[in-house]
Amino acid sequence: MANTFGGKRCFITGAASGIGRALALRLAADGAELYLTDRTAEGLRQTVDDARALGAQVPEYRALDISDYDAVANFAADIHTRHPAMDILLNVAGVSAWGTVDQLSHRHWRSMIDINLMGPIHVIESFIPPMMAAGRGGHLINVSSAAGLVALPWHAAYSASKYGLRGLSEVLRFDLARHDINVSVVVPGAVKTGLVQTIEIAGVDRDDPKVSRWVKLFSGHAVSPERAADKILAGMSKNRFLIYTSGDIRAFYAFKRLAWLPYSAAMRRVNVLFTRALRPRSDWSVAALSANPSATPARPAIPDRQPGSDPTP
């Protein structure tokens, strides 16, 4: 990176693991000044220690939940009391859950929006105004997903948050241009992180061999967090709006834009195959309801999950 980011003040969410951690360490090696957060305190502390071992300054870090506006705003206020405005904001933290509409609980929908969309908004409203006032320009990076570009099966809740983040980024790219603040949105495909192996699939037994085969197929296309971080920093240096971490997502999105009817036919087919392979519990619930119309299929509650830095489609 040839010291591209040396001395730049960088705020990173989801810094305890995955892409967020990889970005922190790449920027640390390049001489950036880091301000880090994640909800996982132990992992965050490890990233801080490793960044400092690379010679980076980490003046401030705090374990917090980015879906909590007050926590984000208070951290920002503390930072701005002691330090100048940021140069670069990297909204990386996120969670994922898949499922059909009949299997997703309200908590699934709410957690996707609260963490993946409102979390970045909390960072934006807490850190961008001081950057505007400082008048030095800067860069905002929002990590969306391939699921923010195309209609992947069972991704309705996740895509709601990631399409929203992409739309927000597009508007801000023009709104903030007069302040010389660039805006980019990252649209990763699969990334080799723990989230790929533990992703919540509502109404589906993760131990089912059929499910394991699909997860393995998905994981086979994953890139490393370090490669994703390198792609992000390279795209940021060139002020790209859409930053891809793998060529397959670029090609897939081009297919959608240039060949809508074939894309639609392909996605319908993929959705059918995906649903047949995973067979959500609704398949059995229909039979149960036929025998007992008063019964209500149970919806699994999404477990408490740590917002990390592992965006996946």
Wavefront OBJ file of the C-alpha trace (Angstrom):
o trace
v 0.000 0.000 0.000
v 3.114 2.163 0.005
v 2.128 4.041 3.166
v -1.105 5.230 1.545
v -2.851 5.407 4.905
v 0.040 6.490 7.107
v -1.123 8.881 9.832
v -4.799 8.603 8.824
v -7.281 8.348 11.695
v -9.429 5.294 10.958
v -12.542 4.196 12.850
v -13.429 0.523 12.322
v -16.439 -1.443 13.564
v -16.361 -5.231 13.814
v -12.631 -5.121 14.520
v -12.486 -8.295 16.625
v -12.606 -10.759 13.740
v -12.961 -11.370 10.034
v -12.736 -8.471 7.605
v -12.743 -5.857 10.366
v -9.712 -7.386 12.063
v -7.918 -7.886 8.735
v -8.502 -4.230 7.830
v -7.247 -3.074 11.215
v -4.013 -5.033 10.868
v -3.433 -3.987 7.241
v -3.929 -0.344 8.206
v -1.758 -0.782 11.296
v 1.087 -2.060 9.134
v 0.635 0.993 6.910
v 0.969 3.404 9.828
v -2.669 4.388 10.342
v -3.985 5.612 13.694
v -6.768 3.250 14.752
v -10.002 3.710 16.676
v -11.658 0.329 17.071
v -14.871 -1.219 18.297
v -16.636 -4.572 18.414
v -19.080 -6.188 20.832
v -16.661 -9.017 21.541
v -14.324 -7.526 24.138
v -11.729 -10.312 24.153
v -11.346 -10.395 20.378
v -11.216 -6.614 20.243
v -8.428 -6.519 22.806
v -6.457 -9.079 20.781
v -6.752 -6.945 17.646
v -5.617 -3.891 19.604
v -2.584 -5.772 20.934
v -1.692 -7.111 17.488
v -2.073 -3.691 15.869
v 0.163 -2.108 18.480
v 2.708 -4.881 17.952
v 2.859 -3.734 14.326
v 3.734 -0.249 15.539
v 0.305 1.339 15.165
v -1.208 3.838 17.543
v -4.600 2.783 18.929
v -5.607 5.785 21.061
v -9.168 4.614 21.683
v -11.084 1.354 21.554
v -14.287 0.216 23.198
v -16.436 -2.895 23.263
v -20.000 -1.906 22.366
v -23.047 -2.914 20.352
v -23.399 -0.693 17.288
v -27.174 -1.164 17.347
v -27.150 0.906 20.566
v -27.175 4.529 19.397
v -26.287 5.967 22.813
v -23.254 3.685 23.110
v -21.970 4.736 19.683
v -22.723 8.433 20.238
v -21.025 8.437 23.645
v -17.920 6.747 22.255
v -17.813 9.285 19.424
v -18.196 12.169 21.872
v -15.343 10.836 24.006
v -13.125 10.452 20.947
v -13.856 13.940 19.635
v -13.192 15.461 23.049
v -9.611 14.206 22.923
v -8.831 13.798 19.217
v -9.499 15.466 15.848
v -12.187 14.173 13.494
v -11.652 10.882 11.688
v -10.242 10.623 8.182
v -11.743 7.222 7.356
v -14.825 5.393 8.660
v -15.148 1.664 8.005
v -18.563 0.185 8.848
v -17.814 -3.531 8.831
v -19.736 -5.150 11.706
v -22.731 -7.249 10.765
v -24.738 -10.426 11.316
v -26.618 -12.733 8.987
v -29.624 -15.046 9.066
v -31.379 -16.898 6.264
v -34.900 -18.236 6.103
v -38.257 -18.268 4.369
v -40.858 -15.737 5.480
v -42.865 -18.345 7.397
v -39.774 -19.391 9.376
v -38.141 -16.039 10.123
v -39.187 -14.647 13.486
v -39.653 -10.938 14.089
v -36.395 -11.005 16.012
v -34.553 -12.189 12.892
v -35.885 -9.245 10.889
v -35.257 -6.780 13.685
v -31.681 -7.888 14.352
v -30.754 -7.602 10.662
v -32.042 -4.027 10.471
v -30.792 -2.933 13.905
v -27.235 -4.179 13.416
v -26.627 -4.164 9.657
v -28.423 -0.926 8.776
v -29.029 1.147 11.895
v -25.566 0.303 13.239
v -23.795 2.009 10.312
v -26.293 4.866 10.488
v -25.385 5.395 14.154
v -21.719 5.621 13.155
v -22.491 7.970 10.266
v -24.551 10.409 12.322
v -21.964 10.390 15.128
v -18.776 10.733 13.067
v -19.579 12.323 9.694
v -20.677 15.794 10.968
v -17.307 16.349 12.734
v -15.558 15.310 9.507
v -17.634 17.842 7.578
v -16.848 20.562 10.111
v -13.120 19.777 10.005
v -13.075 20.465 6.267
v -10.330 17.948 5.487
v -12.431 15.509 3.466
v -12.189 11.789 4.099
v -13.723 8.474 3.146
v -16.727 6.447 4.338
v -16.724 2.705 3.644
v -19.919 0.703 4.218
v -19.742 -3.071 3.929
v -22.906 -4.346 2.267
v -23.010 -7.761 0.578
v -23.668 -9.607 -2.647
v -27.117 -9.955 -1.063
v -27.364 -6.184 -1.440
v -27.066 -6.591 -5.214
v -28.927 -9.752 -6.216
v -31.857 -11.859 -4.997
v -30.194 -14.761 -3.212
v -32.568 -17.469 -1.895
v -33.897 -17.078 1.648
v -32.033 -13.781 2.150
v -35.064 -11.487 2.511
v -34.245 -10.212 6.012
v -30.520 -9.940 5.345
v -31.059 -8.311 1.949
v -33.461 -5.773 3.438
v -30.576 -4.460 5.535
v -27.887 -4.749 2.867
v -29.896 -3.206 0.015
v -30.739 -0.393 2.418
v -27.076 0.158 3.212
v -26.190 0.239 -0.483
v -28.928 2.784 -1.193
v -27.812 4.930 1.732
v -24.243 4.811 0.439
v -25.257 5.872 -3.069
v -27.107 8.940 -1.792
v -24.277 9.905 0.565
v -21.708 9.603 -2.223
v -23.322 12.653 -3.819
v -24.472 14.420 -0.652
v -20.965 14.373 0.825
v -19.048 15.099 -2.383
v -19.168 18.851 -1.748
v -17.318 18.180 1.508
v -14.694 16.079 -0.302
v -15.823 13.010 1.651
v -15.807 9.979 -0.632
v -18.221 7.091 -0.113
v -17.748 3.477 -1.162
v -19.835 0.366 -0.585
v -18.267 -3.082 -0.380
v -20.243 -6.011 -1.797
v -18.453 -9.180 -0.677
v -19.440 -12.680 -1.558
v -18.507 -15.429 0.864
v -15.608 -14.703 3.209
v -13.768 -17.392 5.195
v -14.879 -16.551 8.701
v -16.626 -18.331 11.550
v -19.945 -16.872 10.476
v -20.019 -19.018 7.324
v -20.049 -22.178 9.452
v -22.462 -20.922 12.112
v -24.907 -18.807 10.117
v -28.487 -19.019 11.381
v -30.866 -20.763 8.934
v -34.356 -20.447 10.380
v -36.310 -23.693 10.505
v -33.462 -25.841 9.195
v -31.320 -28.425 10.970
v -27.725 -27.364 10.382
v -26.556 -30.936 11.082
v -28.551 -32.342 8.165
v -26.073 -33.699 5.561
v -27.975 -31.909 2.776
v -27.534 -28.611 4.567
v -23.870 -29.347 5.217
v -23.306 -29.934 1.507
v -24.780 -26.536 0.632
v -22.732 -24.810 3.317
v -19.599 -26.555 2.042
v -20.413 -25.480 -1.518
v -20.909 -21.920 -0.333
v -17.658 -21.998 1.684
v -15.730 -23.274 -1.316
v -16.172 -19.902 -3.025
v -15.087 -17.916 0.029
v -12.059 -15.633 0.032
v -9.865 -14.952 3.033
v -10.511 -11.883 5.210
v -7.024 -10.659 4.310
v -7.744 -10.811 0.584
v -11.051 -9.022 1.157
v -9.256 -6.329 3.161
v -6.691 -5.826 0.402
v -9.462 -5.453 -2.185
v -11.273 -2.932 0.012
v -8.202 -0.774 0.584
v -7.271 -0.900 -3.111
v -10.801 0.103 -4.104
v -10.819 2.886 -1.551
v -7.518 4.236 -2.894
v -9.117 4.438 -6.353
v -12.355 5.921 -4.957
v -14.473 3.108 -6.389
v -18.150 3.242 -5.456
v -18.784 -0.508 -5.651
v -15.881 -2.522 -4.286
v -15.940 -6.235 -5.104
v -13.899 -8.778 -3.156
v -14.288 -11.461 -5.844
v -14.902 -11.485 -9.583
v -17.915 -13.803 -9.451
v -20.059 -11.176 -7.731
v -19.087 -8.528 -10.294
v -20.110 -10.914 -13.107
v -23.351 -11.901 -11.372
v -24.402 -8.278 -10.899
v -23.567 -7.493 -14.534
v -25.731 -10.461 -15.562
v -28.642 -9.005 -13.589
v -28.268 -5.521 -15.059
v -27.714 -6.561 -18.661
v -29.926 -9.644 -18.976
v -32.907 -9.246 -16.655
v -35.131 -11.969 -18.142
v -32.453 -14.702 -18.147
v -31.397 -13.551 -14.669
v -34.999 -13.829 -13.435
v -35.363 -17.322 -14.877
v -32.060 -18.391 -13.353
v -32.926 -17.017 -9.916
v -36.312 -18.741 -9.916
v -34.589 -22.025 -10.702
v -31.894 -21.523 -8.073
v -34.531 -20.665 -5.483
v -36.481 -23.846 -6.219
v -33.357 -26.021 -6.034
v -32.177 -24.351 -2.837
v -35.561 -24.769 -1.147
v -35.892 -28.402 -2.203
v -32.413 -29.178 -0.922
v -32.808 -27.574 2.485
v -36.498 -28.416 3.030
v -37.534 -25.946 5.764
v -39.800 -27.159 8.533
v -42.714 -25.438 6.821
v -42.863 -28.507 4.552
v -43.844 -30.577 7.565
v -45.837 -27.778 9.180
v -48.236 -27.762 6.229
v -49.081 -31.402 6.839
v -49.437 -30.803 10.557
v -51.749 -27.850 10.016
v -53.893 -29.876 7.637
v -54.466 -32.383 10.407
v -54.848 -29.715 13.098
v -55.897 -26.334 11.646
v -55.692 -24.659 15.060
v -52.017 -25.485 15.436
v -49.393 -22.800 14.912
v -45.950 -23.763 13.590
v -43.225 -22.861 16.036
v -40.721 -20.271 14.920
v -37.171 -20.664 16.179
v -35.804 -17.679 18.054
v -32.552 -16.282 16.767
v -29.841 -16.850 19.388
v -27.901 -13.963 20.838
v -25.126 -13.402 18.325
v -22.120 -11.187 18.489
v -22.085 -8.532 15.762
v -18.806 -9.178 14.062
v -17.067 -8.385 10.837
v -18.210 -11.267 8.687
v -20.550 -10.107 5.975
v -21.685 -12.932 3.742
v -24.458 -13.303 1.217
l 1 2 3 4 5 6 7 8 9 10 11 12 13 14 15 16 17 18 19 20 21 22 23 24 25 26 27 28 29 30 31 32 33 34 35 36 37 38 39 40 41 42 43 44 45 46 47 48 49 50 51 52 53 54 55 56 57 58 59 60 61 62 63 64 65 66 67 68 69 70 71 72 73 74 75 76 77 78 79 80 81 82 83 84 85 86 87 88 89 90 91 92 93 94 95 96 97 98 99 100 101 102 103 104 105 106 107 108 109 110 111 112 113 114 115 116 117 118 119 120 121 122 123 124 125 126 127 128 129 130 131 132 133 134 135 136 137 138 139 140 141 142 143 144 145 146 147 148 149 150 151 152 153 154 155 156 157 158 159 160 161 162 163 164 165 166 167 168 169 170 171 172 173 174 175 176 177 178 179 180 181 182 183 184 185 186 187 188 189 190 191 192 193 194 195 196 197 198 199 200 201 202 203 204 205 206 207 208 209 210 211 212 213 214 215 216 217 218 219 220 221 222 223 224 225 226 227 228 229 230 231 232 233 234 235 236 237 238 239 240 241 242 243 244 245 246 247 248 249 250 251 252 253 254 255 256 257 258 259 260 261 262 263 264 265 266 267 268 269 270 271 272 273 274 275 276 277 278 279 280 281 282 283 284 285 286 287 288 289 290 291 292 293 294 295 296 297 298 299 300 301 302 303 304 305 306 307 308 309 310 311 312 313
